[in-house]
Amino acid sequence: MRLAIVSDIHANLEALDAVLADIDARQVDDVVCLGDFVGYGASPNECVERLRPRISGAVIGNHDAAAVGRLSLGDFNSDAATAARWTEGSLSAESRAYLEGLPYTIGRGAALLVHASPLEPEAWHYVLSPTDAAEEFEAFVEPICFIGHSHFPGAFERAGEEMRYSRLSEVATQPGRRYIVNVPSVGQPRDSDPRAGYALWDDQRGIVQHVRLEYDVDGAMKRIRDAGLPPFLAERLRWGE
Ligand code: ZN
């Protein structure tokens, strides 16, 4: 199976269109979404509508939960909270019902898929260090778990008691070892690479690839400014921060 995994679109339609065009140009068997369809960007309904017919399943992200009133904005910084309130007011009844109905985890092949962390999917932990990952590996049994949330692509590999972390764009998985793979963000990269991203997993060959793509950043920035959202949310797209 060749699976495309998109995550953290954050209502960035220009980035999503670039990613979907790239997926179209490859032979993939299935597409799934790891959540955060909305929040920060100016095209929440368009992103939900564009993605829904293209994916076989999805999990809920914290920004989706906030936009449908399933999560308090207490942990959000002021720009994120402003955007969440704007998104809540902008969502169509149909988009809202779709996001509300999303589960916290799904499975595909030998993989578990969750937005933030397998340990407590509803608590939105960040898995950024080997110490964070050690605890998370105890919380699932599958050989591989795909996560989003941090917008910082990388992979933790567990071989017995040993833990390795890699930021390479390709991960070759080894039999008998286990993995937590943080996939790139489609619409709000934060690893200083402003390109849109997603992951491709070939479970026969045991290869995970982080794909990055140029897209119309200026168009996405303009839409955010025109919507009256905080200007920093447009600016950060230029730098990928
Ligand atoms: Zn996110």
Boltz pocket constraint, residues with backbone or C-beta under 6 A from the ligand:
constraints:
  - pocket:
      binder: B
      contacts: [[A, 8], [A, 10], [A, 35], [A, 36], [A, 61], [A, 63], [A, 149], [A, 150], [A, 151]]
      max_distance: 6.0
